[in-house]
Amino acid sequence: MENKILDIVIENSNRRLDQVTFMDDEYRQIQKKLDKRLKQADNLKLTEKEKKKLDRLLITYGEKSSCCCRILYRQGYIDCIHLLKEIGILA
């Protein structure tokens, strides 16, 4: 039951996180850097096969990053719950 509630909380928090990240200066700078690198990659003279391989590589890096973020975010909630229980705020 606790995991189900935690999953619901995290799922709903993702919407809020999207709003927060877009307001963050560092995030916006990294996004600009990414946009620049994508334009540079578009200018490379790659074959379609090479482009697909590169695309799959980048997608996999993104999936790994997303997975790590989800794990860390979930662990933060778990740690917070344990801390609130330890100091007596939660039963």
Secondary structure, DSSP 8 states (H G I E B T S, - for coil): -HHHHHHHHHHHHHHHHHHHHHH-HHHHHHHHHHHHHHHHHHTS---HHHHHHHHHHHHHHHHHHHHHHHHHHHHHHHHHHHHHHHTTS--
